[in-house]
């Protein structure tokens, strides 16, 4: 059975030769369908499957193993194709040995060296191997092929460290051209190296030769003595001699060391006397040493000396000691007062405060210095806050050149607001709250904004140390080991537990002062009269803009986050959240108020440039103004962790809803103002129309002024676009930003817009339809025309043609401004004309035959001409007009009527093109 795939075929390998572990790339055909399909890979008979990496059906990458054969085929075996064949082969080269003095680009690792002499392996580094040149003569590599040498010495090696070392191979390879004399020199070198290995042991024996001889002589003498006298006699005499020697040695030692021992006793007594003197000297010099160490600031040394003196002389009865110890106590009392003054001094770092508290604790100062420091720090923070407010209020009143709070932030490039909680880590380390900002920006910012930034920076920079001081006071880490041993730490912890409520009131007082100072600067109406006198004092010429309030909100938010990071309880920080909520509400209100003012000023930006849809830029400007305002409120409307929704209060929802309606109504009033201004009040010197507009009648040419009818048409076109697009888009943006009552805002705005649209439409119809309607009756009876006595009709009279021309003029004017308004306007004009014509026909008392034919001709001509603009009302008017006429009884009259109608349509075909259905269809598209 044949296989599904062809067997693998290796057609190339790169490189085609190399040493073991060389990375090769194998190319060929049918090398497998994937890594799992590859079953075997051998190169020169060595299995290389472990290092094989299947790349594709025509490429495999692997490393050559340590094969036995120096040259062989590359055989690939796959599951799908079986065992393959090879058209190329690989030659395995033997690596060249690197001697200890040979240069190499790679690190020579340590290897196991097999010592043939001891028949065991030795793990030695390369430098401890035998010399690379054992003969000691110059090596001259021959040019004999390696392959020939391998065939000449099968199974042998030229490596002198190898078990199968061949001297002949080594000489042929390294000294094929060496002279016989040099070879004899090499033999001498080899003998010298062999002799050096034996000299080491001989030198050791030579160095201790005299010792060996003395030991040998002593042993020989003892042996001879024992043989001559006998063992017992020798032992007795040796014992007696040994006792004599010991007695003489003891007497001699006593004589030698008696003087030394006497001197030792004298030295001990002198040393004891000096120790006593030194002990008293410490007390006598202690007052002076205390003064010196205090001046140098070495309080630790003073405390240690005091503790030492207290333990030695605190209960002494010696009058001299009492006198000097009392002087020491006087100095220590002065030190206590000095340290307490330094502790209560502000400003001071947390490190210094802890140090002074520890010193006072070790000196057993009366009272509770730690609590005194906490109280002083609290008062100092409050004083700093009020001083900050007073300085900025004074500067505001004295500097009349400050910029207005209504500064436009879009015109200047301000540094980015304070970094987010990446700053919190630095706050924990007591570093600055805010990143550096350009000083020039502060001169552009309102004074209240700069004050809030300075105030929050002050609180957030001082409060962490204040809070950490309290935490250290609670857990007792302010005190040293001495205080722990004396039980002072436990007393301090007990005091801290009793004063938790007092400290909580301190924190709350700081938070209340912070919030009220900010309210006094930004929300003075939220403070009572008494609080306003204490925390206010700002000159509020005009309120801050929404953009500045947004910046302030971000500053206060970051301050709240920084204080929360200190693990201050949330109930103490709730007052800041209430402030943020009030600022957010005020920012929304102010922003919407300013937006309403900006909308009112949009009338000044109307350029009356009409695009091909009959719109000016005013609706787009209105929508962009609203969107920009809402985008500026995005950060204000978004709720940060712990914040409540800005629309949670019903009053806020109602106020925002009314302001939003006011914005929409303001723009509607703006449209009405623009469309109803007298002609002289509108500056249209810059009037232009989109030249790409594909109007049939061309575009409005630049003129010195627009007519009131044209302004009405443009306003109607804008109203139509507002109703169908702009107001709906704005409603979506309101909902997107979480506004409440969007349906009410949209409904009220739509109703107001429709009312304006209807008023403007009626005004335009009045402008255009009344002249046409008013010209009908004079035109009908021109030349003393009488329906009772008239000639046979010859065609439509001129009054009707003039009326049609006037209607065509209205059509052209409307079509030029906005194609979408044509049906609406034309239908109303046709209704007015048909109604007037019906009234005139009904007022005629009687018609002659010719009069009836003439009247019917003109009525039918007008009706057929404006057929595409007929409404039920105009159709009814035409029907009533025809019913007022006598019926045509003869076929001749009806034929004449038809001929005259066709003649009229033919003669005025060009003028009546705008009333054709094709024109209407094109207009609607």
Secondary structure as UniProt FT lines:
FT   STRAND          9..14
FT   STRAND          17..18
FT   TURN            20..21
FT   STRAND          23..29
FT   HELIX           35..37
FT   STRAND          38..43
FT   TURN            44..45
FT   STRAND          46..47
FT   HELIX           49..51
FT   STRAND          53..56
FT   TURN            57..58
FT   STRAND          59..63
FT   STRAND          71..78
FT   TURN            79..81
FT   STRAND          82..83
FT   STRAND          85..86
FT   STRAND          89..92
FT   TURN            100..101
FT   STRAND          111..115
FT   TURN            116..119
FT   STRAND          120..124
FT   HELIX           126..128
FT   TURN            134..135
FT   HELIX           146..152
FT   TURN            154..155
FT   TURN            160..161
FT   TURN            163..164
FT   HELIX           167..174
FT   TURN            176..177
FT   HELIX           180..207
FT   HELIX           209..229
FT   HELIX           231..296
FT   HELIX           299..313
FT   TURN            314..315
FT   HELIX           319..344
FT   HELIX           350..362
FT   TURN            363..364
FT   HELIX           369..398
FT   TURN            400..401
FT   TURN            405..406
FT   HELIX           409..411
FT   HELIX           422..428
FT   TURN            429..430
FT   HELIX           439..444
FT   HELIX           447..475
FT   TURN            476..478
FT   HELIX           481..486
FT   HELIX           488..498
FT   HELIX           500..522
FT   HELIX           524..526
FT   HELIX           529..535
FT   HELIX           546..565
FT   TURN            566..567
FT   HELIX           570..600
FT   HELIX           601..605
FT   TURN            612..613
FT   HELIX           618..632
FT   HELIX           634..637
FT   TURN            641..642
FT   TURN            646..647
FT   HELIX           650..676
FT   HELIX           679..681
FT   TURN            685..686
FT   TURN            691..692
FT   TURN            696..697
FT   HELIX           708..721
FT   HELIX           722..726
FT   HELIX           727..736
FT   TURN            737..738
FT   HELIX           742..780
FT   TURN            781..783
FT   TURN            787..788
FT   HELIX           798..817
FT   HELIX           819..821
FT   HELIX           822..843
FT   HELIX           849..865
FT   HELIX           867..869
FT   HELIX           872..883
FT   HELIX           891..907
FT   TURN            908..910
FT   HELIX           911..915
FT   HELIX           917..924
//
